[in-house]
Amino acid sequence: MVNRKLIRPSMSDFSSSMSKFQAQGRKRVPPEQTHAENFYYVKQMNNKTPMVIRLTNGEELHGYIEWYDRDCLKVNREESPNLVVYKSAILYLFKEDELASESGEEQLSSRKRMRRRREGAAADQEAESGLPAPGNE
């Protein structure tokens, strides 16, 4: 039998070649929190920007943000009581001037579309039940 010698690479050669591959293949873990939301709230609070807050139930609140924490916002309103609103109840929020910047025609057309949808839904209910829809008596 022939005596064969096993040739093994040294561990230093192996580890230096592997570190190159590992560095390229690893992706950085994204940060858990970017603080963009906090930055936005602070900016709006400092400027006392009039805001429109749309709730999940469809109601709109108008006012400015007085303070916030992890779970809720305090909304200061001019002619109504101030409110503390849970963030989970907020669908979205935007600056009030964005609402005012829409032209009157766009607002009118969107109102007409909403009215048509409601009328169409009421007509569908009337057809299904055989009773006149509320308001169409």
SULLINPE-V476082 format. One record per pair of residues at least 12 apart in sequence whose ideal C-beta (glycine too) atoms are under 8 Angstrom apart, sorted by the first residue. I is the first residue (numbers start at 1). J is the second residue. D is the distance in whole Angstrom. If there is no record, write none. Layout:
i & j & d
I & J & D
I & J & D
This chain:
i & j & d
41 & 65 & 6
41 & 68 & 5
41 & 73 & 8
44 & 64 & 7
44 & 65 & 5
44 & 95 & 8
45 & 64 & 8
45 & 65 & 5
45 & 66 & 7
45 & 67 & 7
45 & 68 & 8
48 & 64 & 5
49 & 64 & 6
49 & 65 & 8
49 & 95 & 6
49 & 96 & 8
50 & 62 & 7
50 & 63 & 7
50 & 64 & 6
50 & 95 & 7
50 & 96 & 4
50 & 97 & 7
51 & 63 & 7
51 & 64 & 6
51 & 65 & 6
51 & 75 & 8
51 & 93 & 6
51 & 94 & 7
51 & 95 & 6
51 & 96 & 6
52 & 93 & 7
52 & 94 & 6
52 & 95 & 8
52 & 96 & 5
52 & 99 & 6
53 & 73 & 8
53 & 75 & 6
53 & 85 & 7
53 & 90 & 6
53 & 93 & 4
54 & 90 & 7
54 & 91 & 5
54 & 92 & 5
54 & 93 & 7
55 & 85 & 7
55 & 89 & 5
55 & 90 & 6
55 & 91 & 6
56 & 89 & 6
56 & 90 & 7
56 & 91 & 5
57 & 89 & 8
61 & 75 & 6
61 & 77 & 7
61 & 83 & 7
61 & 85 & 7
62 & 77 & 7
62 & 96 & 6
63 & 75 & 4
63 & 76 & 5
63 & 77 & 4
63 & 78 & 7
63 & 80 & 8
63 & 82 & 8
63 & 83 & 8
64 & 76 & 5
66 & 82 & 7
71 & 86 & 6
71 & 87 & 6
71 & 88 & 8
72 & 84 & 5
72 & 85 & 6
72 & 86 & 5
72 & 87 & 6
73 & 85 & 5
73 & 87 & 7
73 & 90 & 7
122 & 134 & 7
122 & 135 & 7
122 & 136 & 6
